[in-house]
């Protein structure tokens, strides 16, 4: 059952929004697009902060907006995390959290204070005031405060955009933890491919106020007709399961649909579900298995598509490995020399695989 269904049309001088999509009631849906694509405007429409010329929004079967209904913002059970934390300066961290609890709008999916404090590791910070916190700490408190309003929908508008690299690295693991703990839908606005790959389950790809595509993360990442595949950092993001560790060589083995890959050792129990990233630039192709090579991750794959890359000297080759798709970015010369064609079986050599979560 789809728990979030929306459509909005809005016309403003120099910009128009015309979007429609549905997504699951659990997990993170990334609204991805570059500046001016309409991400924040869409979020404001969902929050009721912007009244569209036409709007339809249902959450968990409840109508928030349609031809005859417009639920005002203060009656919508949402949590909203902005780019800036906007904490109440005169209150401690605990005071900010208690302020949110006092303003809970829904009795469904009750999120308890001790759970949020644990998820976001706020225990040591509870007695501090906001000016005593780092940027990453302030944003963790802002996320906790949004959650403690007991929302049925969490909106996050580029929550890492104002943070430096160190603060982003600090907060991302907490966002990953929330991904596994929350039982409500999350709409996460970003123009950072790395954030989307690490956090999202679904992507809604926006451009100039329109939806280019929606779907599971890896499906959108590896569609050669979409902009993400044309990026310099084009990659695939596939799910797998840790099977074993090799302590001598400091390796961890992850089983994917079409084979097992070796990554640098990660302390996790066998059976743990993980997400791995395969960069298109780290994949080379051969017509036969290679001997005496330093590349340990090599698999037979089927070519499912070939497309011109943004660089005219290169092509994108979409590969199918047991149902998982990933990309190889190689030169046109190499593609012609190897005689690559759709449905041909080749051998993919993956130089490195990164564990995302």
C-alpha positions as CSV (number, residue, x, y, z in Angstrom):
1,X,0.0,0.0,0.0
2,X,1.3,3.4,-0.9
3,X,1.1,5.8,2.0
4,X,2.1,9.1,0.4
5,X,0.4,10.3,-2.8
6,X,0.7,13.8,-4.1
7,X,0.3,16.1,-7.1
8,X,0.9,19.9,-7.2
9,X,0.7,22.5,-9.8
10,X,1.9,26.0,-9.1
11,X,2.8,29.0,-11.4
12,X,5.0,31.8,-10.3
13,X,6.9,34.5,-12.3
14,X,9.8,32.7,-14.0
15,X,9.0,29.3,-12.5
16,X,6.3,26.7,-12.6
17,X,5.9,23.5,-10.6
18,X,4.0,20.5,-12.0
19,X,4.7,17.3,-10.1
20,X,2.9,14.0,-9.3
21,X,4.2,10.9,-7.6
22,X,3.5,8.3,-4.9
23,X,5.9,6.7,-2.4
24,X,6.0,4.2,0.4
25,X,5.0,4.9,4.0
26,X,8.4,3.7,5.3
27,X,11.9,4.7,4.3
28,X,13.6,7.7,2.8
29,X,12.6,9.2,-0.5
30,X,15.2,11.7,-1.9
31,X,13.9,14.7,-3.8
32,X,17.0,15.2,-5.9
33,X,17.8,18.0,-8.3
34,X,20.0,21.0,-8.8
35,X,19.3,24.6,-7.7
36,X,16.0,25.8,-9.2
37,X,14.5,22.4,-9.8
38,X,11.7,23.0,-7.3
39,X,12.7,20.8,-4.4
40,X,12.1,23.3,-1.6
41,X,8.9,24.7,-3.2
42,X,7.5,21.2,-3.4
43,X,8.4,20.6,0.3
44,X,6.6,23.9,1.2
45,X,3.5,22.8,-0.6
46,X,3.5,19.5,1.2
47,X,3.9,21.3,4.5
48,X,1.1,23.7,3.7
49,X,3.4,26.7,3.8
50,X,2.7,27.3,0.1
51,X,-0.8,27.0,-1.4
52,X,-0.5,25.6,-4.9
53,X,-2.9,26.5,-7.7
54,X,-3.8,22.8,-7.6
55,X,-2.9,20.4,-4.8
56,X,-3.7,16.8,-3.9
57,X,-2.0,15.2,-0.9
58,X,-2.9,12.1,1.0
59,X,-0.8,10.7,3.9
60,X,-1.7,7.3,5.4
61,X,-5.1,7.5,3.7
62,X,-5.9,10.9,5.2
63,X,-6.6,13.8,2.8
64,X,-4.5,16.8,3.6
65,X,-5.3,18.6,0.3
66,X,-7.6,18.1,-2.6
67,X,-10.2,20.1,-4.6
68,X,-12.3,20.8,-1.5
69,X,-9.8,20.4,1.4
70,X,-6.8,22.4,2.5
71,X,-5.4,21.4,5.9
72,X,-3.5,24.4,7.3
73,X,0.1,23.9,8.2
74,X,-0.4,23.9,11.9
75,X,-2.8,21.0,11.6
76,X,-0.5,18.8,9.5
77,X,1.4,16.2,11.6
78,X,4.8,16.9,10.0
79,X,8.3,17.3,11.3
80,X,10.3,19.8,9.4
81,X,14.1,20.0,9.5
82,X,15.6,23.1,7.8
83,X,19.1,23.8,6.6
84,X,19.7,25.9,9.7
85,X,18.9,24.3,13.1
86,X,16.9,27.3,14.4
87,X,17.0,26.1,18.0
88,X,15.5,28.1,20.9
89,X,18.6,29.9,22.2
90,X,17.3,30.5,25.7
91,X,16.6,26.8,26.3
92,X,19.0,23.8,26.9
93,X,19.0,20.9,24.5
94,X,16.6,19.1,26.8
95,X,14.4,22.2,26.9
96,X,14.2,22.3,23.1
97,X,13.2,18.6,23.1
98,X,10.5,19.2,25.8
99,X,9.2,22.1,23.8
100,X,8.6,19.8,20.8
101,X,6.9,17.2,23.0
102,X,4.5,19.8,24.3
103,X,3.5,20.5,20.7
104,X,2.8,16.9,19.5
105,X,0.2,16.9,16.8
106,X,-0.5,13.2,16.4
107,X,-1.0,10.2,18.8
108,X,0.0,7.7,16.0
109,X,3.5,6.2,15.8
110,X,4.5,7.7,19.1
111,X,8.3,8.4,19.2
112,X,9.6,8.5,22.7
113,X,12.1,11.0,24.0
114,X,14.5,8.3,25.3
115,X,14.5,6.6,21.9
116,X,15.4,9.8,20.1
117,X,18.1,10.7,22.6
118,X,19.6,7.2,22.1
119,X,19.4,7.3,18.3
120,X,21.1,10.6,18.0
121,X,23.5,10.2,21.0
122,X,22.2,13.4,22.7
123,X,22.6,12.2,26.3
124,X,25.8,14.1,27.1
125,X,24.4,17.3,25.5
126,X,21.0,17.6,27.3
127,X,22.1,20.3,29.8
128,X,24.0,22.4,27.2
129,X,22.6,25.5,25.5
130,X,22.6,25.7,21.7
131,X,25.4,28.2,21.6
132,X,27.6,25.6,23.2
133,X,27.0,23.1,20.4
134,X,28.9,22.4,17.2
135,X,27.1,22.7,13.9
136,X,26.6,19.0,13.6
137,X,25.3,18.8,17.2
138,X,22.8,21.6,16.7
139,X,21.5,19.8,13.6
140,X,21.1,16.5,15.5
141,X,19.1,18.4,18.1
142,X,17.0,19.9,15.3
143,X,16.3,16.5,13.9
144,X,15.4,15.2,17.4
145,X,13.0,18.1,18.0
146,X,11.3,17.5,14.7
147,X,10.8,13.8,15.6
148,X,9.5,14.6,19.0
149,X,6.5,16.5,17.5
150,X,5.5,12.9,16.7
151,X,5.1,13.5,13.0
152,X,3.4,11.2,10.5
153,X,5.7,12.6,7.8
154,X,9.2,14.0,8.2
155,X,10.5,16.7,5.8
156,X,14.2,17.4,5.6
157,X,15.3,20.3,3.5
158,X,19.0,19.9,2.8
159,X,19.8,19.4,6.5
160,X,23.6,19.1,5.8
161,X,23.9,22.0,3.4
162,X,25.1,24.5,6.0
163,X,27.6,22.1,7.6
164,X,31.3,21.8,7.0
165,X,32.9,18.6,5.8
166,X,33.7,17.4,9.3
167,X,30.2,18.1,10.7
168,X,28.6,16.3,7.7
169,X,30.8,13.3,8.4
170,X,29.8,13.4,12.0
171,X,26.0,13.5,11.4
172,X,25.7,11.1,8.5
173,X,26.0,7.9,10.6
174,X,23.1,9.2,12.8
175,X,20.9,9.8,9.7
176,X,21.8,6.2,8.6
177,X,20.7,4.9,12.0
178,X,17.4,6.8,11.8
179,X,16.8,5.2,8.4
180,X,16.6,1.8,10.1
181,X,14.6,3.0,13.1
182,X,11.9,5.2,11.8
183,X,8.6,3.8,10.7
184,X,7.3,6.9,9.0
185,X,8.0,8.3,5.5
186,X,10.8,10.8,5.1
187,X,11.2,13.2,2.2
188,X,14.8,14.3,2.0
189,X,15.8,17.2,-0.2
190,X,19.3,17.2,-1.5
191,X,21.5,18.1,-4.5
192,X,24.3,15.9,-3.2
193,X,24.6,12.5,-4.9
194,X,26.7,11.1,-2.0
195,X,24.0,11.9,0.5
196,X,21.3,10.3,-1.7
197,X,23.3,7.2,-2.2
198,X,24.0,6.7,1.5
199,X,20.5,7.5,2.8
200,X,17.7,7.1,0.3
201,X,15.6,4.1,-0.7
202,X,13.7,5.9,-3.5
203,X,14.6,8.9,-5.7
204,X,12.3,11.5,-7.2
205,X,14.5,13.2,-9.8
206,X,13.4,16.8,-10.4
207,X,14.4,19.3,-13.1
208,X,12.8,22.7,-13.7
209,X,9.8,21.9,-11.7
210,X,9.0,18.6,-13.3
211,X,9.6,15.0,-12.3
212,X,12.1,13.3,-14.7
213,X,11.8,9.9,-13.0
214,X,11.0,8.1,-9.8
215,X,12.1,4.7,-8.6
216,X,14.5,2.7,-6.4
217,X,17.9,4.3,-5.9
218,X,19.9,1.9,-8.1
219,X,17.4,1.9,-10.9
220,X,17.6,5.7,-11.2
221,X,21.4,5.8,-10.7
222,X,22.0,3.4,-13.5
223,X,19.5,4.6,-16.1
224,X,21.7,5.8,-18.9
225,X,19.1,8.2,-20.2
226,X,19.1,10.2,-16.9
227,X,21.5,12.9,-15.6
228,X,22.9,10.9,-12.7
229,X,24.5,8.4,-15.0
230,X,26.3,11.2,-16.8
231,X,28.0,12.6,-13.7
232,X,31.7,12.3,-13.2
233,X,30.9,10.4,-10.0
234,X,28.4,8.1,-11.7
235,X,28.0,4.9,-9.8
236,X,25.7,2.0,-8.7
237,X,24.4,1.3,-5.2
238,X,23.5,-2.3,-4.6
239,X,22.3,-4.2,-1.6
240,X,24.2,-7.2,-0.3
241,X,24.8,-9.4,2.8
242,X,28.1,-9.8,4.7
243,X,29.0,-13.5,4.6
244,X,32.4,-13.7,6.3
245,X,35.6,-11.9,7.3
246,X,39.2,-12.6,6.4
247,X,41.2,-11.3,9.4
248,X,44.6,-12.2,7.9
249,X,44.1,-9.9,4.9
250,X,41.7,-7.5,6.6
251,X,38.8,-8.2,4.2
252,X,35.1,-8.5,4.5
253,X,33.1,-10.5,1.9
254,X,29.7,-9.2,0.7
255,X,27.3,-11.4,-1.3
256,X,25.4,-9.7,-4.1
257,X,22.9,-11.2,-6.4
258,X,25.5,-12.1,-9.0
259,X,28.5,-12.9,-6.9
260,X,30.6,-12.0,-3.9
261,X,32.8,-8.9,-3.6
262,X,35.7,-8.2,-1.2
263,X,35.8,-4.9,0.7
264,X,38.1,-3.6,3.4
265,X,37.3,-5.1,6.7
266,X,34.1,-3.8,8.5
267,X,33.1,-5.0,12.0
268,X,29.7,-6.4,11.4
269,X,28.2,-9.8,12.0
270,X,27.7,-12.2,9.0
271,X,24.2,-11.9,7.8
272,X,24.2,-8.1,8.2
273,X,22.5,-6.4,5.2
274,X,24.7,-3.6,3.7
275,X,24.8,-1.3,0.8
276,X,27.8,-1.0,-1.5
277,X,28.8,1.6,-4.0
278,X,30.5,0.7,-7.3
279,X,31.9,3.6,-9.2
280,X,31.6,3.5,-13.0
281,X,35.2,4.7,-13.3
282,X,36.4,1.7,-11.3
283,X,34.9,-0.9,-13.7
284,X,36.9,-2.3,-16.6
285,X,35.7,-4.9,-19.1
286,X,37.3,-7.9,-20.8
287,X,36.1,-10.6,-23.1
288,X,37.6,-13.4,-21.0
289,X,38.6,-14.0,-17.4
290,X,41.9,-12.3,-16.7
291,X,44.8,-14.2,-15.2
292,X,47.4,-12.9,-12.8
293,X,45.7,-9.6,-12.0
294,X,45.5,-7.6,-8.8
295,X,41.8,-7.1,-9.2
296,X,40.0,-9.6,-7.0
297,X,36.4,-8.6,-7.9
298,X,35.7,-10.0,-11.3
299,X,32.4,-11.4,-12.6
300,X,30.7,-12.5,-15.8
301,X,28.0,-9.9,-16.7
302,X,25.5,-9.2,-19.5
303,X,25.5,-5.8,-21.3
304,X,22.0,-4.4,-21.0
305,X,22.6,-0.9,-22.6
306,X,25.3,1.2,-24.2
307,X,25.1,5.0,-24.3
308,X,27.2,8.0,-25.1
309,X,28.8,9.6,-22.0
310,X,29.0,13.3,-21.4
311,X,32.7,13.1,-22.5
312,X,32.6,12.4,-26.2
313,X,35.6,10.1,-25.9
314,X,33.7,7.7,-23.6
315,X,30.6,5.5,-23.4
316,X,28.5,4.2,-20.5
317,X,28.0,0.5,-20.5
318,X,25.1,-0.7,-18.3
319,X,25.8,-4.2,-16.9
320,X,23.5,-6.9,-15.4
321,X,25.0,-9.1,-12.7
322,X,22.4,-11.6,-11.6
323,X,19.7,-8.8,-11.5
324,X,21.9,-6.1,-10.0
325,X,22.7,-3.3,-12.4
326,X,25.9,-1.2,-12.4
327,X,27.8,0.9,-14.9
328,X,31.2,0.9,-16.6
329,X,32.6,4.1,-18.0
330,X,35.1,3.2,-20.8
331,X,36.5,4.8,-23.9
332,X,34.6,4.5,-27.2
333,X,37.8,3.1,-28.6
334,X,37.8,0.3,-26.1
335,X,34.1,-0.4,-26.7
336,X,34.7,-0.8,-30.4
337,X,37.9,-2.8,-30.0
338,X,36.0,-5.3,-27.8
339,X,33.0,-5.3,-30.1
340,X,30.6,-4.6,-27.3
341,X,26.9,-4.9,-27.9
342,X,23.7,-5.3,-26.0
343,X,23.2,-8.9,-24.6
344,X,26.9,-9.7,-25.0
345,X,28.5,-11.5,-22.0
346,X,31.7,-9.9,-20.8
347,X,33.8,-10.0,-17.7
348,X,33.6,-7.0,-15.4
349,X,36.7,-6.2,-13.2
350,X,35.8,-3.9,-10.3
351,X,38.9,-2.2,-8.9
352,X,37.2,-1.1,-5.6
353,X,33.9,-1.4,-3.8
354,X,32.9,1.0,-1.0
355,X,30.6,0.1,1.8
356,X,28.0,2.9,2.1
357,X,26.0,1.6,5.2
